[in-house]
Amino acid sequence: MTPDERATLLTIARDAVGAAARGTRPSDRDGFPHALCEPGAAFVTLHVDGELRGCIGHLHAHGPLWKSVRDMAAAAAERDERFTPIGFGELGRVSIDISVLSPMRRARPDEIVVGTHGLHIRHGSASGLLLPQVAVEWGWDRPTFLRETCRKAGLPPDAFLDPLAELSVFTAEVFGD
């Protein structure tokens, strides 16, 4: 992505977080660069005063990238069940990270590269995902990253070894303010 495309996505995300904090819906816009109108999957992570306050995203492209960022920013601000919604008085203290995801592909545990790959595991009706930057932020090695992804899914930490488990990897272009 170009610096201008990144800046545009950050503006879209910030507008969506502001609308959510005001109890309104972000507006539809047009005139975006072609790359932002292509199908894209994204996660938006919000911090207030450096503390995680929301992270929601799409695993797969469901529409234009700019809409995915807009919708996930609003969802992270108001619907991440782990946190209280972002309040209007907090808007000046919100920092935003956007992770634009590559398509997912099936992988074996020994193919995972910490710091490059994000992980998604599915086993039965349980699933969990960790973005590539999470393992780096926590200083995890590959086995720990695999175990923590299983835990995030509510699975036993060694569930990735089960032949019925579906392990997928992806990369992400991560940027923020």
C-alpha positions in Angstrom: 0.0 0.0 0.0 1.1 3.5 -0.7 1.5 6.0 2.2 -1.6 7.9 0.8 -3.7 4.7 0.8 -2.6 3.9 4.4 -3.5 7.5 5.5 -6.9 7.2 3.8 -7.7 4.0 5.6 -6.6 5.5 8.9 -8.9 8.5 8.3 -11.8 6.1 7.5 -11.1 4.1 10.6 -10.9 7.2 12.8 -14.1 8.6 11.4 -15.8 5.3 12.1 -14.6 5.1 15.7 -15.8 8.7 16.2 -19.2 7.9 14.7 -19.5 4.8 17.0 -18.6 6.8 20.1 -21.3 9.4 19.1 -23.9 6.7 18.6 -24.1 7.3 14.9 -23.2 5.3 11.8 -20.2 6.1 9.7 -21.2 7.4 6.3 -20.7 5.9 2.9 -18.1 7.7 0.8 -16.7 7.4 -2.6 -13.7 8.5 -4.7 -11.2 6.2 -3.1 -8.1 4.9 -4.9 -8.7 1.8 -6.9 -6.7 -0.4 -4.5 -9.0 0.5 -1.6 -12.1 -0.5 -3.7 -10.8 -4.0 -4.3 -12.0 -6.8 -2.1 -10.0 -6.9 1.1 -10.0 -8.4 4.6 -8.8 -6.4 7.6 -8.7 -6.3 11.4 -8.8 -3.0 13.3 -7.2 -2.8 16.7 -7.9 0.1 19.1 -5.9 1.2 22.1 -6.8 3.9 24.6 -3.9 5.2 26.5 -1.8 2.3 25.3 -4.3 -0.4 26.6 -6.1 -2.7 24.2 -9.8 -1.7 23.9 -11.0 -3.5 20.8 -9.9 -5.7 18.0 -12.3 -7.1 15.4 -11.9 -8.1 11.8 -12.8 -10.1 8.8 -10.9 -13.3 7.9 -11.9 -13.1 4.3 -12.7 -10.3 1.9 -16.4 -9.6 1.8 -16.3 -6.3 -0.1 -14.1 -3.3 -0.7 -11.2 -2.9 1.6 -12.2 0.6 2.7 -15.6 -0.7 3.8 -14.0 -3.6 5.7 -11.8 -1.1 7.6 -14.8 1.2 8.2 -17.0 -1.5 9.5 -14.4 -3.2 11.6 -13.3 0.0 13.2 -16.9 0.8 14.2 -17.3 -2.8 15.5 -14.0 -2.7 17.5 -15.2 0.6 19.1 -18.6 -0.6 20.2 -19.0 -4.4 19.9 -15.8 -6.1 21.2 -17.4 -8.0 24.0 -14.2 -8.1 26.0 -14.3 -4.3 26.6 -16.7 -1.4 27.3 -17.4 0.6 24.1 -15.2 3.6 23.4 -16.7 6.7 24.9 -16.8 10.1 23.3 -14.5 11.5 25.9 -11.9 8.9 25.0 -11.6 9.8 21.3 -8.5 12.0 21.7 -6.7 9.1 23.4 -7.5 6.3 20.8 -4.7 4.9 18.7 -5.6 2.7 15.7 -3.7 -0.2 14.1 -5.0 -1.7 10.8 -4.0 -5.1 9.6 -4.7 -5.8 6.0 -4.8 -9.6 5.6 -3.5 -11.7 2.7 -5.6 -14.6 1.7 -5.4 -17.6 4.1 -3.8 -20.9 3.1 -3.6 -24.2 4.9 -0.3 -24.9 6.6 1.5 -27.4 8.7 2.9 -26.3 12.2 6.5 -26.5 10.9 5.8 -24.0 8.2 4.9 -21.2 10.5 7.3 -18.2 10.7 6.9 -16.1 13.8 6.7 -12.4 12.9 5.5 -13.2 9.3 2.5 -15.4 9.7 -0.8 -14.9 11.6 -2.6 -18.1 12.6 -6.1 -19.4 12.4 -7.2 -22.7 13.8 -10.5 -24.4 13.4 -11.5 -27.6 15.1 -15.2 -28.6 15.0 -17.1 -25.5 15.9 -14.2 -23.8 17.7 -11.9 -21.3 16.0 -9.4 -18.8 17.0 -7.1 -16.3 15.3 -4.0 -14.4 16.3 -2.5 -11.7 14.1 1.2 -11.9 13.1 2.3 -9.1 15.4 0.9 -10.8 18.6 3.7 -13.4 18.7 6.3 -10.7 18.3 4.8 -8.4 20.9 4.7 -11.2 23.5 8.1 -12.7 22.5 6.6 -16.1 21.6 8.4 -18.9 19.7 6.5 -21.1 17.2 5.3 -23.7 19.7 4.0 -21.0 22.1 2.3 -19.2 19.2 0.5 -22.4 18.2 -0.5 -23.2 21.8 -1.8 -19.7 22.4 -3.8 -19.7 19.2 -5.4 -23.0 20.4 -6.2 -21.4 23.7 -7.8 -18.4 22.0 -10.1 -20.8 20.2 -11.0 -22.4 23.6 -9.2 -25.6 22.6 -6.6 -27.6 24.5 -3.1 -26.1 23.8 -2.0 -29.1 21.7 -5.1 -29.2 19.5 -3.1 -28.1 16.5 -1.6 -31.6 16.5 -5.0 -33.3 16.0 -5.4 -34.4 12.3 -8.9 -33.0 12.3 -7.7 -29.5 13.2 -7.4 -27.0 10.3 -4.5 -24.7 10.7 -4.2 -21.7 8.3 -1.7 -19.0 8.0 -1.8 -15.5 6.5 0.4 -12.4 6.4 -0.7 -8.9 7.2 0.4 -5.4 6.3 0.2 -3.6 9.6 0.2 0.2 10.1 -1.3 2.7 12.4 -1.0 6.0 14.1 
